[in-house]
Amino acid sequence: MGNLTIDVIIRGIEEMPRWGQEALSSTRTESAAGQAGGMAFASVALGVRTIVVACVGEDDAGARIRRELATAGVGVDAISVAPGGTTPLSVAVVRRDGERAFISDLGNLPPFDINAVVQQSAVALDAAVVALVGTANLPGIDLNAAARVLAGARRAGALTVFDSGWDPDGWSEKSVEAIRAVLAETDLYLPNLDEARALTDQSAVGDVLRSLGSLCPGLVIVKGGEVGSYAATETRVVLVEAIPTEVDNAVGAGDVYNAAVIAGYLRGRDVLASMALGTAAASLYVSPRRNRFPNFEDVEALAKRVTTTTLE
């Protein structure tokens, strides 16, 4: 459940131009994405049956997103179309080392009534995993209502997953309070390190994890980009190290990581093994390759190279 966008990715920009100036890119691509879309594409490639609950506009972009997801094997019946609505667009400017910055137009979709959509589709009643993602780019979403949806999913036996994305409004007290309501019903929270630090007002990784652990009854995994990902077990804080990789484009890498962690859970893998799968999947995704979304066999093979370090 979450946001769908069209992503325009501009590559090869070393320095952002000043106002009134211009910079030339090396290449560009355009694709259906958003956090919900990226996770869905990655999940079906990993062999996980996936349905997206979301909203798009009544425009060519919305039709394209539904078409590309369906072609990939993603269930799209729970994607509603807003009459007269404009589908969101995100422009990612990517440096040669893979680092990126985003400018997004959220379109003019109506508030995302998550309760109504879930009730109509009955998705939460049958799913083994219910993931809520990209809520920072869904300004109309009622996170308290979303928390109730996750609570219902947990009662039905589903694993609940949450990844809000970066808050473009600067992590106001109101938005932090709403996120904490969702965290109270979350079994697996997957922020990146910048998001986790902003939410907790902590800097050291161990302090960040402990603070989030007090808010989330489940497991917290913090994504640290090119360094790796972090988690706290009962006895230690661990770093699952990233695999050295030539980076073509890191846009969406966190969504692919999330999908692979969930795929590991569904196959009975423990926490560290699932994190290793996420690391391997993200490494394959960001590297220069024709098929961006890897299959489970390739991910599992590469995951054998992942190493884990105890931090404290």
C-alpha positions as CSV (number, residue, x, y, z in Angstrom):
1,M,0.0,0.0,0.0
2,G,1.5,3.4,-0.9
3,N,2.6,5.8,-3.6
4,L,2.9,5.3,-7.3
5,T,4.7,7.8,-9.6
6,I,6.4,8.2,-12.9
7,D,10.2,8.5,-12.3
8,V,12.3,10.6,-14.7
9,I,16.0,9.8,-13.9
10,I,18.6,12.3,-15.2
11,R,22.2,10.8,-15.0
12,G,25.7,12.2,-15.0
13,I,25.2,15.5,-13.3
14,E,28.2,16.4,-11.1
15,E,27.0,19.8,-9.9
16,M,23.5,21.2,-9.7
17,P,23.2,24.3,-11.9
18,R,22.6,27.6,-10.3
19,W,19.3,29.5,-11.0
20,G,19.4,30.7,-14.6
21,Q,22.1,28.2,-15.6
22,E,22.0,24.8,-17.3
23,A,23.8,21.4,-16.9
24,L,23.8,18.6,-19.5
25,S,23.1,15.0,-18.5
26,S,24.7,11.8,-19.9
27,T,21.5,9.8,-20.2
28,R,17.9,9.7,-19.0
29,T,15.2,7.1,-18.4
30,E,11.6,7.2,-17.5
31,S,9.6,4.5,-15.8
32,A,6.7,3.6,-13.5
33,A,7.9,3.6,-9.9
34,G,7.2,5.2,-6.5
35,Q,8.0,3.3,-3.4
36,A,5.0,1.0,-3.8
37,G,5.7,0.4,-7.5
38,G,9.4,-0.2,-6.9
39,M,8.7,-2.8,-4.1
40,A,6.1,-4.4,-6.3
41,F,8.3,-4.8,-9.3
42,A,11.1,-6.2,-7.1
43,S,8.8,-8.5,-5.2
44,V,7.3,-10.3,-8.2
45,A,10.8,-10.7,-9.7
46,L,11.8,-12.4,-6.4
47,G,8.9,-14.8,-6.8
48,V,6.5,-13.1,-4.3
49,R,2.8,-12.8,-5.3
50,T,2.1,-9.1,-5.0
51,I,-0.9,-6.8,-5.1
52,V,-0.7,-2.9,-5.0
53,V,-3.2,-0.8,-3.1
54,A,-2.8,2.8,-4.4
55,C,-4.3,5.6,-6.5
56,V,-3.3,7.1,-9.8
57,G,-4.7,9.9,-11.9
58,E,-7.0,9.6,-14.9
59,D,-4.2,10.4,-17.3
60,D,-1.6,8.7,-19.6
61,A,0.8,8.4,-16.7
62,G,-1.7,6.6,-14.5
63,A,-2.6,4.2,-17.3
64,R,1.1,3.5,-18.0
65,I,1.8,2.7,-14.3
66,R,-1.1,0.2,-14.2
67,R,-0.1,-1.3,-17.5
68,E,3.6,-1.8,-16.6
69,L,2.8,-3.3,-13.2
70,A,0.3,-5.7,-14.7
71,T,2.7,-6.7,-17.4
72,A,5.3,-7.5,-14.7
73,G,2.7,-9.8,-12.9
74,V,1.6,-7.4,-10.2
75,G,-2.0,-7.4,-9.1
76,V,-3.5,-4.0,-10.0
77,D,-7.2,-4.4,-9.3
78,A,-6.8,-2.4,-6.0
79,I,-5.3,0.6,-7.8
80,S,-8.0,3.2,-8.0
81,V,-8.2,5.9,-10.7
82,A,-9.1,9.4,-9.6
83,P,-11.4,11.1,-12.1
84,G,-9.6,14.1,-13.5
85,G,-6.6,13.5,-11.2
86,T,-3.0,14.0,-12.2
87,T,-0.5,11.2,-11.4
88,P,2.6,12.2,-9.4
89,L,5.9,12.7,-11.1
90,S,9.4,12.5,-9.6
91,V,12.6,13.8,-11.2
92,A,15.8,12.2,-9.8
93,V,19.1,13.9,-10.6
94,V,21.9,11.3,-10.3
95,R,25.6,12.0,-9.9
96,R,28.2,9.7,-11.6
97,D,28.8,8.0,-8.2
98,G,25.1,7.1,-7.9
99,E,24.1,9.7,-5.3
100,R,20.8,11.4,-6.1
101,A,18.5,14.2,-5.3
102,F,14.7,14.4,-6.0
103,I,12.2,17.0,-7.1
104,S,8.6,15.7,-7.0
105,D,5.2,16.9,-8.2
106,L,2.6,15.0,-6.1
107,G,-0.1,15.7,-8.6
108,N,-3.7,16.5,-7.6
109,L,-4.9,13.2,-6.4
110,P,-7.6,13.2,-3.7
111,P,-6.8,12.0,-0.1
112,F,-5.8,8.4,-0.2
113,D,-8.7,6.7,1.7
114,I,-6.8,3.7,2.8
115,N,-9.6,2.1,4.8
116,A,-12.0,2.3,1.9
117,V,-9.5,0.8,-0.6
118,V,-8.6,-2.0,1.7
119,Q,-12.2,-2.9,2.5
120,Q,-13.1,-2.9,-1.2
121,S,-10.2,-5.1,-2.2
122,A,-10.0,-7.3,1.0
123,V,-6.2,-7.3,0.5
124,A,-5.4,-7.2,4.2
125,L,-7.6,-10.2,4.9
126,D,-5.6,-12.7,2.8
127,A,-2.0,-11.3,2.7
128,A,0.9,-12.9,4.5
129,V,2.6,-9.4,4.5
130,V,1.0,-6.0,4.4
131,A,3.5,-3.2,3.6
132,L,2.7,0.5,3.9
133,V,5.3,2.6,2.1
134,G,5.9,6.1,0.6
135,T,3.4,7.8,3.0
136,A,5.6,11.0,3.0
137,N,4.5,11.5,-0.6
138,L,0.9,10.9,0.2
139,P,0.0,14.1,2.0
140,G,-3.7,13.2,2.1
141,I,-3.3,9.9,3.8
142,D,-4.6,9.6,7.4
143,L,-1.8,7.8,9.2
144,N,-4.0,7.1,12.2
145,A,-6.4,5.3,9.8
146,A,-3.4,3.5,8.3
147,A,-2.3,2.4,11.8
148,R,-5.8,0.9,12.3
149,V,-5.4,-1.0,9.0
150,L,-2.1,-2.4,10.1
151,A,-3.6,-3.4,13.4
152,G,-6.3,-5.3,11.6
153,A,-3.7,-7.0,9.4
154,R,-1.7,-8.1,12.5
155,R,-4.8,-9.5,14.1
156,A,-5.4,-11.5,10.9
157,G,-1.8,-12.9,11.2
158,A,0.0,-10.8,8.6
159,L,3.5,-9.3,9.0
160,T,3.1,-5.5,8.9
161,V,5.9,-3.5,7.2
162,F,6.4,0.3,7.2
163,D,8.7,2.6,5.3
164,S,7.5,6.2,5.1
165,G,10.3,7.7,3.0
166,W,11.8,11.1,3.6
167,D,9.4,13.8,5.0
168,P,9.5,16.8,2.6
169,D,7.9,18.9,5.3
170,G,10.9,18.6,7.6
171,W,9.6,16.0,10.2
172,S,7.2,18.3,12.0
173,E,6.0,17.3,15.5
174,K,2.6,16.4,14.0
175,S,4.0,14.1,11.3
176,V,6.4,12.5,13.8
177,E,3.5,11.8,16.2
178,A,1.5,10.2,13.3
179,I,4.4,8.1,12.3
180,R,4.8,6.8,15.8
181,A,1.1,5.7,15.8
182,V,1.9,3.6,12.7
183,L,5.1,2.2,14.3
184,A,3.1,0.9,17.2
185,E,1.4,-1.5,14.8
186,T,4.5,-2.3,12.8
187,D,6.3,-5.7,12.8
188,L,9.2,-4.6,10.5
189,Y,10.3,-0.9,10.1
190,L,12.7,-0.2,7.3
191,P,13.8,3.5,7.3
192,N,17.1,4.7,5.9
193,L,19.7,6.2,8.3
194,D,18.8,9.9,7.5
195,E,15.1,9.2,8.2
196,A,15.8,7.3,11.4
197,R,18.0,10.1,12.7
198,A,15.4,12.7,11.9
199,L,12.7,10.7,13.6
200,T,14.6,10.0,16.8
201,D,16.8,13.1,17.0
202,Q,19.7,10.7,17.7
203,S,23.0,10.4,15.8
204,A,24.9,7.2,16.8
205,V,23.5,4.1,15.2
206,G,23.1,2.2,18.4
207,D,21.1,5.1,20.0
208,V,19.0,5.4,16.9
209,L,18.1,1.7,17.0
210,R,17.4,1.7,20.7
211,S,15.1,4.7,20.3
212,L,13.2,3.2,17.5
213,G,13.0,-0.1,19.4
214,S,11.1,1.7,22.1
215,L,8.5,2.9,19.5
216,C,8.2,-0.2,17.4
217,P,7.2,-3.6,18.9
218,G,8.8,-5.5,16.0
219,L,12.1,-5.4,14.2
220,V,13.9,-2.3,13.1
221,I,16.3,-2.5,10.2
222,V,18.1,0.8,9.2
223,K,19.4,1.1,5.7
224,G,22.8,2.9,5.5
225,G,23.4,3.0,1.7
226,E,26.9,2.2,0.5
227,V,27.9,1.2,4.1
228,G,25.2,-1.5,4.6
229,S,22.3,-1.9,6.9
230,Y,22.0,-2.1,10.7
231,A,19.9,-4.0,13.2
232,A,19.9,-4.6,16.9
233,T,19.5,-8.2,18.2
234,E,18.9,-9.1,21.8
235,T,22.6,-8.9,22.6
236,R,24.3,-6.7,19.9
237,V,24.1,-4.1,17.2
238,V,25.2,-5.4,13.9
239,L,26.2,-4.0,10.5
240,V,25.4,-6.2,7.5
241,E,28.0,-4.8,5.1
242,A,27.2,-3.6,1.6
243,I,28.9,-5.4,-1.3
244,P,31.4,-3.2,-3.2
245,T,29.5,-2.4,-6.5
246,E,29.9,-0.2,-9.5
247,V,26.9,2.0,-9.2
248,D,24.8,3.0,-12.2
249,N,21.8,4.3,-10.4
250,A,20.7,4.0,-6.8
251,V,17.1,5.4,-7.2
252,G,14.8,2.7,-5.8
253,A,17.6,0.6,-4.2
254,G,15.9,0.9,-0.8
255,D,12.6,-0.5,-2.2
256,V,14.4,-3.4,-3.7
257,Y,16.2,-4.0,-0.4
258,N,12.8,-4.0,1.4
259,A,11.4,-6.5,-1.1
260,A,14.2,-9.0,-0.7
261,V,14.1,-8.8,3.1
262,I,10.4,-9.7,2.9
263,A,11.1,-12.5,0.4
264,G,13.6,-13.9,2.9
265,Y,11.1,-13.8,5.7
266,L,8.5,-15.6,3.5
267,R,11.1,-18.3,2.9
268,G,11.8,-18.8,6.6
269,R,15.1,-17.0,6.7
270,D,16.3,-15.4,10.0
271,V,16.9,-11.6,10.4
272,L,20.6,-11.5,9.3
273,A,20.0,-13.9,6.4
274,S,17.1,-11.8,5.2
275,M,19.3,-8.6,5.5
276,A,22.0,-10.3,3.4
277,L,19.4,-11.0,0.7
278,G,18.4,-7.4,0.8
279,T,22.0,-6.3,0.5
280,A,22.6,-8.6,-2.5
281,A,19.4,-7.6,-4.2
282,A,20.2,-3.9,-3.8
283,S,23.7,-4.5,-5.1
284,L,22.4,-6.2,-8.3
285,Y,19.8,-3.5,-8.8
286,V,22.2,-0.5,-8.6
287,S,24.8,-2.0,-10.9
288,P,24.8,-1.5,-14.7
289,R,22.6,-4.4,-15.9
290,R,19.8,-4.7,-18.4
291,N,17.4,-6.4,-16.0
292,R,17.3,-4.1,-13.0
293,F,15.1,-6.4,-10.8
294,P,17.0,-9.6,-9.9
295,N,15.4,-13.0,-9.4
296,F,15.7,-14.9,-6.1
297,E,18.3,-17.4,-7.3
298,D,20.8,-14.6,-8.3
299,V,20.2,-12.8,-5.1
300,E,20.7,-15.9,-3.0
301,A,24.0,-16.7,-4.8
302,L,25.4,-13.2,-4.2
303,A,24.2,-13.1,-0.6
304,K,26.8,-15.7,0.3
305,R,29.4,-12.9,-0.2
306,V,27.8,-10.6,2.5
307,T,29.7,-10.2,5.7
308,T,28.3,-9.1,9.1
309,T,30.2,-7.0,11.7
310,T,29.3,-6.5,15.4
311,L,29.4,-2.8,16.3
312,E,28.5,-3.0,20.0
